[in-house]
Amino acid sequence: MKVGGQKRRLKMQAKKTLLLLLACTISRSICLAFNPSPFHHEIASRHRKRCSQPHQKRHHDSRFMMIPINSQPLLDSSDQILAAWTFAFASSHIGMSATRSSIIRSLGETVNSLNLVGNEGWELPVWWPGDNTGGNKIFPDNLTAGRQIYRGLYTAVSFLTLGSAFGAYLHSSSVALDISGEQSTLLHNACLVSAALSFGAAIASLVNASPLGLMPSFEATTDDVDNSGSLAGIRRDDALKFTTKGLTRITRHPLILPVVPWGIATSVLAGGRPCDAILFGGLSIYAMAGCYAQDLRVIREEGSVGTVFQTESRDTREGVSEEEQERTRLRSFFEQTSFIPFKAVFDGRQSLDDIVREAPWLQFLLGTIAGIYVEEKILQLLAEWSA
């Protein structure tokens, strides 16, 4: 046990070191992009002086021969704004997720202080599939109230930051770059298929939710269960998300990880310009970083993840809090799943037979077909709006 614990600590320390190096590299790159150092300006000045004397014999200074000469920032002002909004979108989401527990707790206490919790007049429509703790009440208790408001804030921040990033993309100077050059048909088709498959996987994950995602989970009601708050025999029960099934046997992030190949493919299909790389490539980086940050919080037990609403307890042990039950379920879920797609299959924790039997293939197929149309429509609109 001591050896195993020491290995885990060493592995965690290595991850911390890699993340620190990555953060330093990114910070340095951003600094150079927005504010080149005086050293770079000196090199550029010497280069301009030498180029202004074409008929004189040039003496090469060996000290600067191997250094790239560029007097301008890597990004112009419009692309800097785009990069800033893209970073704001990614960092705000990761930051809100990292402090999710404290935000939800504070919001719940605030709503309770306003005497809104347990208000009998605040209910969802009868046909709306409520959860199996609060039924159709909007704010049945502090914790659920905090979670409901948190989701609203999370969505509002998404619209603000991502919408602003998209607006900056359309006004980027690099949008006007000529991309009329002939693109390889093979590359175009490969990227289009990749984007469509990614879209199909994300759509299929809506009916095969993970406890790390925002999507709720539903089950068919039975005669021996209270059916209040059910719709057409379907009732929400987020505890089902802790059961490894279908897509979550492939990866524990079936909704967000498909953004990685989609962003890369779309950046190529849109033209491969700096603005395409910043927006769509930035979304790919955000997807990887956000999912990895979620995994770290679960491993370190630094707080809850996803939006798992109160559910009927599958483990009715006395004296065990709901939060501890959620952590226990998450630990079990993590032991059976992997971050990297199919890694749990390769190391024997999951079976391809189970994936083939349980995966929502119909939703995946329909989502992929829709993905081809959606991707082509996105590219068409981007071309029209940026013209």
N, C-alpha and C positions, 0 to 999 in steps of 0.2 A: 504493500500500500504506500510506503514512504517513497519507494522508487517511482511508482506510478505518479504520485503527487508531484515529485520533483521534475519528472518529464513534462507534466502538464504546465508547471510553472516556467520551465525553460522555453517550452513552445510558445506560451503566452508572451514571455519577454521578447522572443524573436519577432513575434507579430507586432508588438509595440514598437520595436526598433525599426521594422520595415515601414510601418505607418508614419513614424516620425521622419524617416528619410524621404518618404513620398511627399509628406506635407512640406518639408523644407525645399524639395525640388520644385513643387508647384508654386510655392511662395516666391522663390527666386525667379521662376519663369515669368510670373505675373509682374514682378517688379521691373524686370528688364523690358517687358512688353509695354508697360505704361510709362516708364521713366528710365531710358537708357543711361548708363553710367557715364561720367565725364571721360573715362578711358575710351569708351566707344566713340564719343564725340571727337576726341583727339585723333583717333585713327581715321575717322571720316574726313576731318579737316585736312589731314595730310594727303589723303587720297584726292580730294578736290583740288588741292594746290598742285599736285603732280599732274593731274589730268588737264589743268589749265595751261600747261606748257608742253604741248605735243611735239614741238620741234627740238626740244632740248633732250639731251641724253639723260635718261632716268637712272638714278642709282637706287637699287633695291635695298631697303632696310630689312635685314634678316630678322630683326626683332618682331616685325609685324607681318611677315610673309604668310604665316599660317592662320592669321586671324581674319574672320569674315568682316567685310567693310559694309556698314549699314548705318547711315546717319538718321534714319527714321525709326520710330517705334515699330515693333512687329505688327501691331494693330493700329489702325487709324481710330479717330475719335468715335465714329459710329459703331465700329466693331467692338471698341472698348465698352460702350454702353450695352451692347448686346451681351458681351461676356459677363458684365456686372449683373444684369438681370437674370441670366442663366445661372450664375453662381448664387444669386439671392434665392432663386427657386429651389435649388438643390440644398443649400445650407439651411434654409428655413424649414424644409421638410425633415431633414435629418435632425436638426435641433429640436423641433417640436416633438419628434418621436422620442428623442433621448430624454426629454423632460416631461413626457406624457403623463406619468403617474401624478407628479406634483401639480401639473396644470389641471388635470381632471379633478383632483381632490380640492383644489382652490375654487374651481368653478362650481363644484357641487356644494361647497360650504356657502358660497355667495348666493346661489339660487335658494338654498334653504333659509338663509337670513332674510330673503325677500318673501318668505312664506309661500313659495311656488311649488315646493316638493309635496307630493301627495294631494295636490289639488284635484278634486273629483271632476271638476268641469273641464280639465285639460286632458282630453283623450283623443286618440287616433280614430279614424272611421272604423266601423265594425268590420268592414271587409279587409282592413289593413292587417297583415300578419305580424302581430305583436310578439314579444318574447314570452317565455313561460315563467317569469318572475313577476314582472309588473303588468302583465297583460297588455291592454291597450293604453295604459296611462303613459303620458309623455314623460313626466317626472315622478316615477313611483318612489324613488329614494335618492339620496345625495349622489351616490356613485353613478347610477344610471343617468341622472340629470347632468352631471359633469361630463360624462361620455357623449351624450347627445350634443351638448354645446361645443365640445371639443371637435366633433366631426364637422360642425358648421364652420368653426374658425379655420380648421384645416382646409376645408374646401374654399373658403374665401381667400386665404393666403395663396392657394394654388392658382385661382383665377387672376389675382392681382399680379403675382410675380411671373407666371408663365405667359399670361396675356401681354404683359409689358415686354417680355423677352421676344414674343412673336412680333409685336409692333416694332421693336428695335430691329428685328431681322428684316422686315419689309423696307425699313428706311436705311439699311446698311449700304454703304458705298460699294461694297464688293458684290452686291446683288446685280449691279449694272455691268459686271464683267461679262465679256463675250464668252458664252459657253456653247456656241453653235458648232464647235468642232465635233466631228463624228465620233460617237461613243461606241465602244465594242458591243456588238449585239449580244455576245455571250455574257459579258459583264453586266449589261443592262438586265437581261433575263434572269441571271443568277441573283442579282440584288432584288429584283421584283419578287421572285419566288421566296427569297429569304424574308422580305418584309411581310408577304402574305402569310407565310407559315407562322411568323411571330404573332401576327394579329390573330390568327386562328387559335394559337395556344393561349393567348390572353383571354379570348372570348370563352374558350372551354373551361378556363380556370374559374369563371364566374359561377359555374355549377359544381366545381370541385375545389372549394375554398380551403385556404390554409389559415391556421390561427395567427399567422404573421401578417395577414392582409386585412383590408377593411370590409370585404364582402361578408355578409351574414351567411348562415347555413340554415337549410330547411329540411324538414322531415314530414312524412305523411302521418296524419293523426290516426289514432285507433279509438275504438269504442270505450276502452277502459281509461282514457286520458281526457282531462278537461279540454274541450275543443274551443273554448272562448278565445277569440283573437285569431282564429284560423281562417284561411281563405281557400275554398274549394278543397278542403281536406289537407291543406298544407300548413305547417306551423314552424315558426322559426325556433331553432335550437342551436346556438353557436358552439355547444359542447361537441357537436359532431365534427367540427373542424380539427379537433385533436386526434381524430382517427385517421391514420395513414391510409390513403386510398388513391388509386389512379394517378393523377398528375403529381401529387405530393410524394409518391414513391420515386419520381424522377428527380424533383428538386423541391425543397421546402418553400420556394418562392416562385410558384407557377404564374403569378400575375405580373410581377415586376421584372423578373429577369428577361422575359422576351423583349423588353424595351431595348436591351443591349444590341442584338442583331438588327432589330428594326431601325434604331438610330443610325447605326453604321451604314446599313443599306440605303436609307433615305438620304443621308448626306451625300452619297455617291450619285443616286438617281437625280437629286435636285441640282447637281452640277459640280459638286466637289469644290465650291468656292470657300473662302475663309468663313463667311457667315454660315454656310451649311455645316461646316465642321464644328463651329462654335455651338450652334443651337442643337443640332441633332446628335453630334458627337458628345456634346456636353450632357445630353439626356442619357446617353449610354453610360457615361462615367457615373452620373448620379445613380442610375439603377444599380450598378455594381456596388458603389460605396454605401448606398442606403441599405441594401440587403445585408452587406457584410456588417454594417454597424448594428443592425437588428440582432444578428447572430451573436455579436460580442456582448450585447446587453443581456441576452438570455444566458450565455455561458457564465458571465460574471454576476448574474442575478441582480442587475442594477435597476430593474423595473420591468413593468409589463410591456408587451409589444402588440402591434395590431390593434384591432378594436373588437375584443371579445366581450360581448355584453353578458350580463348576468344570465345564467342558464340553470336548468335543473341539475342538481348535483348528481353525478354518476357515482360519486364516492361519498357516502353519507357518514363519514367518520366524525364522531363527536369531538369537539374541541379543536378542530382544524379549520382555520379561516379559509374563506373563498380564495384569497390571494395565494395562500400556500398550496391549495388544491390546483390553482392555475399553474403555478410554478412546477408542481409535480407532473402535471400533464405535459407541459412544455418540455421538460427534461426528457420525458419518455418519447415525445414526438421527435426531439432532436437526435436521440440515440438511434432512431429508426430511419432518419432522412439525411440528406446531404445538401450543401450549398451548391456545389458544382453538379450540373445535370448528369444523371446516370452514375455518379460516383458510388452511391449506395448500392447500385446494382453490381458494379464491378467488384466491390469488396464483400458481396454476399449478404448484405442486410436486406436487400429487396430482390424481387424476382421479376424478370421480364414477362413471365406468364401472368402474374397478377396485374401488371400494368396493362397488358393487352386486354385482359378480361374486364378491368374496371374503368379504364380511361373513357371519358365522354367523347367518343369518336364522331358522333353525329354533330355535336356542337363544334368540334374542331374542324370538321369538313366544311360546314356552313360558314364558320368564321374565316377559314382560309379563302373560300370563294368570295366572301364579302371583302376580305382584305385586299384582293387584287383590285376590285373596283374602288375601294376607299383610297388605296395608295395612288392609283392613277388619277383619281379626283383631286387628291392633295397636291400632287405634282402639277396638275393643270391649274389649280387655283393659285399656287405659289407663282407660277409663270405669269399668270394674268395680273395678279396683285403687285408683283414686283416690276412689271413692265413700265 
